[in-house]
Amino acid sequence: VDELQNTTGIPVVALSYGATELFDPAVAQSLSLIGEVTGNQERAAEVLALLDAYQADLQSRTESVADADKPTVYLGAQSNRGSHGIESTSGNYSLFNAVNAVNVVDQAGISEYVMLDKEKLLELDPDIIFIDAGGLANVQEDYATNPEYYQALTAFKTANVYLQLPYNYYYTNIDIAIADAYYIGSILYPQQFSDLDIVEKTNEIFTSLLNDTLYDAVAADYYGGFQQLSFE
């Protein structure tokens, strides 16, 4: 960054999503810095307050649920510098952390992004699987060639596979990530999220951060949006 600034003679400001993107302190620092540099400190403060409120709401809905009462969960086909198959996943996954989920990748002692061995996924055998829509086509193609593998997974046998909207490819859409966290929470803890309509909540998030109701447009690009998936 310093080299670029010195070479061009133009002020250069470095921003970061931090290590986990969603609710990472680096995001708050970056937003504050944007507000300072552009003269939009008031709006930056409003956005930070919104992020704090969403984080607090997700925590308050889920923090009292005992781990013994939670289904185990796995993220598959996670977008990361491109689209990938079922083995693309993360430990210490920020969306699962936001709703205090029991991530089987964490239980395996993995705390970062990984291409998990497919046999290891069979061993971990989560109750519920979320598929990143950015990689769904990869999973569908793999399922078509090897359905026996997928039907050996409890989540596929019990039709507990769900689609989350992609929010991270080469960059992060914080608004979609928050909406995904609410959707994940609504699937894992139906009682704690029974007051919530996920489409209305997503449009609320879009409106508060981007001043528009964008769920239908985003869902149209990604298989119809939040849904329980069928592979039959």
Protein Blocks (a to p, Z undefined) as FASTA:
>chain_A
ZZmmmmnopacddddebjnopopaklmmmmmmmmmmnopmmmmmmmmmmmmmmmmmmmmm
mmmpcfklpccdddehiaehiaddfklccehifklmmnopacfklmnopabdcdddfklm
mmnopabdcddfklmmmmmmmmmmmmmlmmmpmklmnopaccdddfbfkbccfklmmmmm
mmmmmmmmmmlmmmpcfklmmmmmmmmmnopafklmmmmmngniaadddfZZ
